[in-house]
Amino acid sequence: MDFEKLHREESGRVLSTLIRLLGDFDLAEEMLQEAYAVALQKWPAEGAPANPRAWLISTARHKAIDRLRRDHRFEMKRDEIARNADSTARPADDFGDAMFPDDRLRLIFTCSHPALATDAQVALTLHTICGLTTDEISRSFLVSVATMSQRLVRAKRKIRDANIPYCIPALEDLPDRLDAAMLVVYLIFNEGYLASTGDALVRRELCAEAIRLGRVLCELMPREAEPRALLGLMLLHDSRCDARTSADGDLIVLDEQDRTLWHAEQIREGTALTESALRGGSKGPYALQASIAALHANAQTARDTDWPQIAALYAALLAVNPSPVIEVNWAVAVAMARTPDQGLALLDKLESREKLSEFHLLPAARADLLRRLGKSAEAAEAYRRALALATNDVERRFLRRRLAQLPTQ
């Protein structure tokens, strides 16, 4: 039995079922780990069961009942667990609902309960269903690991104390959960497109999974325009993946990439989806970001890039989705559309933002503009700041290379 493969493919569904049965995230996670420990002991000697997922659910559930009895909590939980007891006999139908064409997307919508703040919904889903670490999630939200850990704990406690039902939403409830579901998919893609840690810039399996989920989301809600924009955005970004690193694995920035390596079919599909979303009335953040990505992807050379239009789109994006990260991107676009000095002035205003204090791309952007202005000493200081904050090895090598290329004073 390949336990790693089993964990990767089944843990999300098993854990979600246990959370629904037990009404307690922490207890469900603990009991699943105990069930895995028993499986590691028994299966090599006795052989794997015909249905490993059903076995894990059943074992974890019984262990939870034993724990609750010891803690004298079983009487309070007994009826709740009994109502769902037969679900372990029908694991394939744990969240059975014909309207959902995909198990993981079903779980994402299930986790996205509107009783929780959107950030809490998304963080819990990324952690529970998608397997992202607290560190990876904290970087997505530009908060410390401690802050994200507390946020996850509070969300779990609220679900438990308020007895928030962990069940499939009705069809009419899906629109209320769509924004959170799309954000989950987009953050999975972002972690794949620019890995927060490790020795690879891209985690292709995460990019592929996010794009797959984006396609299923479009099938599930064909009348909604913004999911088409999200899928288009991801395809347009992914089209450049082969050109983003050298044969040695070193980062290549956008204006230095070999555009013949970009995937034309993805660009065509991504552009068509973006145009379809715009015709469908989408004016949301994914439609605007996809429009920006389409301008980049369809420029024949770096010189052909329509930077004034990109800067205008970033300004519009800030109006609908205020974000310090978008402000950084807008400042860079202004620098390219107008002058580096103007972009640098905008970046300097962001330096005092506490939320950006650990965001390595801010000093990296400042360093690049200072380099273009010939201010080598200031550029070197900014590159060193970015190096101190960066956690991806590929990005760190790139920053060291740029620092070494600066003329000595």
N, C-alpha and C positions, 0 to 999 in steps of 0.2 A: 504493500500500500504506500503510495506516494503522499505522505502527510502534508508536505509543503503544498502540493497541488490541491489536495483536499481543503486545506486551510484557505488558500487563495480563492478557490471557486465556491466554497460552501459556507464559510464562516459568517459572511454577511447575512445570509438567509437564516442560518441557524440562530445567530444572535438575535436577529429581529423577532423570530418566533418566540424565543425565550423571554425577551423583553415584553412582548405582548402577553405571554402566559403569566409572567411573574409580576409585571408592573414595576420593575425595578432594574434600571440599567446596570448598576454596580453588581447586584446579585447575579444577574444574567451573565455578565462578563466573567465573574468569578467561577460560576458553575460550568460555563463552557470550558474554561481552562482546566477545571478538574476532570471534565469528561474527556478532554484530549489526553490528560495524564493517564487515565484509565485505559484509553484506547492504545496508547503507546506501550502499555504493559501487556494488554490482552491480545491485541490483533496479531502481532508477530507470531505468537505461539498458537492461537486458536483460529487464526484466519479472519479477514475482514468480513463484516456483515454484508448481506446482500444490499442493504440500503444504509450506507454509512451516515447519511444525514439524519435519518429517522433514529438511528442508534444514538447519535450524539444528543439529539433533542431529548429523547427518552431518558438517557443517563443523566444529563444535566438537570432535567426536571425532577427526577427522583432525588438527586443530591440536594437540590434546592428545598424540597419538602423536608428532607432530613435536617437540613440547616435550620429551617423555620421552626420545626418542632423543638429543636434544642434551644432556640431563642424564644420559644413560647409565642411565636408570631403566627403559627400555622392556622389557628382558629380564625384570625382576621383574613388570611389569604385563601382559606380552604375553598370557599364558594367561587372566588375568582378563578382559581386554578382548575376547579372541577368543571366550570363552564367551558373551558377550552381543552379539557383532557384528551378529547378525541383527535385533536389536531396532530398529535404525535403519530397517530396511525395513518394520517393522510398528509405527509410533509409536502408533497408536491402541490397541495392545495392550500398551504398555510395562508397565502394571501391571494387565493384563487379569485380571479375576477377577469372575465373575458375581455373587458375593455382594455386591459394592459397587455401589450404584446411583448413585454420584456420584464423579467423578474427584478433586475436591479433598479430599473426606473420605477417600478411599482414600489419598491422599498424606499426610494428617494422621496416619492410623493407621500408615502406613509409617515416618514420621519418629519416631513415639513409641516408640522402642526402649527396653525396660526395662533395658538394660545401662547407660543413662545416668540420672543423677538427674532427677527430674521437672522441676525448674526448667530444666535444660539441654535436655531434650526439648522443652519448651514454647517456650523462647526460640528454639531452632534452627528449629522449625516455623513460628513467627510470622515469623521473618526470611526463611527460605528459601522457604516455600510461600505465605505470606500477604503478604509484601512490606512488613511493618512495619519501620520504621527502628530502629536500635539505641537511639536516644534514646526513641522511643515505647515500646519493650519495657522499657527500664530504668525508666521511670516506672511501668509496670504492676507491677514487682517492687520498687519503692521502693529502688532501688540506683542508684549513679552510672553514667554512660555508660561510664566506664573499667572499672568492675567488670563490667558486662554484656558489654563487648567481650572482656574476659579470659575470661569464662565461655563465650562463644561459641567463642573460639579453643581453649580446653581441650576443649570437647565435640567439635569437629571433629578435634582431634588424637587424642582417644581413639578415635573412630570409625576413623580411619586406622590408628593403631598397633595397635589390637586387632582390626582387620579385621572390624569389626561389619557383618554383612550388611544391606544397604539394600534390603529386599524386603518384599512384602506379607505381613502376618502371617496365619497360619492362623486359621480361624474360632474354634478353641478358645483362641487367644491373644488374641482381642479384649478380653475382660474385663480382662486385665492392662494393657491400653493405654487403657481407657475413660476413666479419671480424667484422664490427660494430654490426650486428645482433647477432652473436655468443657471443660477449662480453656482450651485453645486457642480454642475457639469462643466461650467467655465473654469472653476478653480481646479478641478481635476486636470483639465487641459493645460492650464497655466503651470501647474506643478510638473507636468510632463514636458512642456515647451521650454521652460527654464527651471531646471531642478534646483531646489533651494540648497541642497547639500550634495556631496558626493563628487566622483571624478568624471562624470558625464554631464554635458550641458543639457542633453535631451533624454527624457525617459519615454521612448517611443510607445511602450505599451500603454502608458497613461494617455498619451495623445490619441492613440487609436481607439481606446475605450471611450474617451470623451466624445470623439467624432461619431462613434457608433451610437452612443446614447443620444447625441444630438439628432441623428437621423430618426431614431425611434420616437423621440419627442415630437418631431415634425409629423410623423405618422399618427401619433396619438391625438394631436391637436392641430389638424391641418388648416383650420380657419384662423389660427393665431399667426400673426406675421413675425413677431419678435423671435420665436424659435428658429425660423428660417434664417433670420439675420445672424443668430448665434452660430448656427451650423456653417453659414457662409464665412463668418469671421474665423472660425477654427480651421476651415479648409484653406483659406487664404494664408493664414499664418503657417500652417503645416506644409504648404506648398514649397516653402523656402528651407525646410529642414536639412536637406542634403547639402545645401550651400553654406550653412551656418558654422560648420567646423571644417578644418583642414584634414588631410589624410592622417596627420599626427594628433588630431583631436583638439587643435587649438581653435579658439573662437575667431570668426570672421564677421566683422560688423557689416551692416546692411549695405552701405555704399561701396564696399569692397568685394561683395559677393559676386560669384560667377553666375549670372542670371540664366545661362543656358542649363544650369542644374535645377532651376526652379521647375516644378511640375505644372505644365501648361494645362492639363486636364483639370487639376484641382483649382487652378486659377479661374478657368472658364466656369466651373460649377459654382465656386464660391462667389464669383461676380454675379452670376445669374441669380443665385439665391438672395444676394444682397439687393439686387434690383427688384426682385419679386417682393421682398419684404417692404421695400420703400413704396412700391406701387400699392401694396396692401395697407398702407397707412402707418407703417411702423416709424415711430420717431424716438424710440427708446435708446438706451445706451449701447445695445449690441448693434443696432442698425447704424448708429453713428460710427462706432468702432470698425464695423465691417466696411463702411464707406472709406474710412481712412486706409484700412488694409488693402482695399481694392485699388486705391490710387497708387500705393506703393507697388503692388504686385503687377499692375498693368503698365508701369513706367518701363520703357525699353532700356533706359540707362539711368544711373543715379542722377545725372544732370536733368533728365526729363521729369523728375518728380515734381508734382504740383504742390510745392510747399505752402504757398499762400492759401490754397484751398484746404490743405491739411490743418493749417493753423486755425482757420475759420471753423472747421469741424470740431477741433479740440475745444474751442471756445464754446461751441454749441453743446458739446458733451459735458463741459463743466456746469452749464446751466441746468441740465437735467440730472446730472450725477456728480455733485461736488465731491472731489477726492483729491488729496494731496499728490497722489501718484499721477493722476491726470494732469494736475498743475505742472508737474515736472515735465511730462511729455509735451504739454502746450508750450512751455518755455523753450524747449529744444526746437519745436516746430517754428516758433517765432524767430529764434536765432537763425534758422535755415531760410526762412521766408524773408527776413529783413536783415538784421545784422547780429553777429555774435554778442555785441555789447548789450543789445536790447534783451536778448535771451538770458544773458548772464545777470542782468539786473532783476529779472523775474525770479531766477533761481536763488539769488542772494536773499530775497524776501522770504524764501521758504526755509532758510537755514535755521530760523528760530522755532520752527514747528516741532513740537515734542514728538508728534506721531512719525516724523521723518528722521528722528535722531539715529535710528538704526537702519535706515534704508540706504543701502550702499550705492544705489543708482543715482541718488542726488549728488554726492560728491564726485561720482564718476562722470556725470553729465557736466558738472562745473569744470572738472579737469579737462574734458575734451574742448569745451569752449575757450578756456584759458589757453590751452595749447594752440588753438587756431588763432588766438590773438597774439601769440608769441610771448605770453607771460609765463615763462618756464618755471620760475621759482614757485609761483602760486599754483601752477598746474601740478607740480611735483607734490606739494603739500596736500592737494585735493586727491591725487591718486593714492597717496599713502593713507588718507582717511578712508577712501573707498576699499583699499586692501584690508584695512583693519576690520571692516564690517562685512565684507564678502565671505560667504561660506561655501560657495561652489568652487571646486579646484580649477575648472576650466576658466571661469571668470577671473580668478586670482592670477592665473598665468598670463591672461590677456592684460590685466592691469599692470603686472610687473613688466611686461614687454613694452607697454606704452610709457611707463615711467623711465625705463632704460633708454628709450629712444629720444627723450628730451635732451636738448643741448645743455651741456654743463655750463654753469655760471662762472 
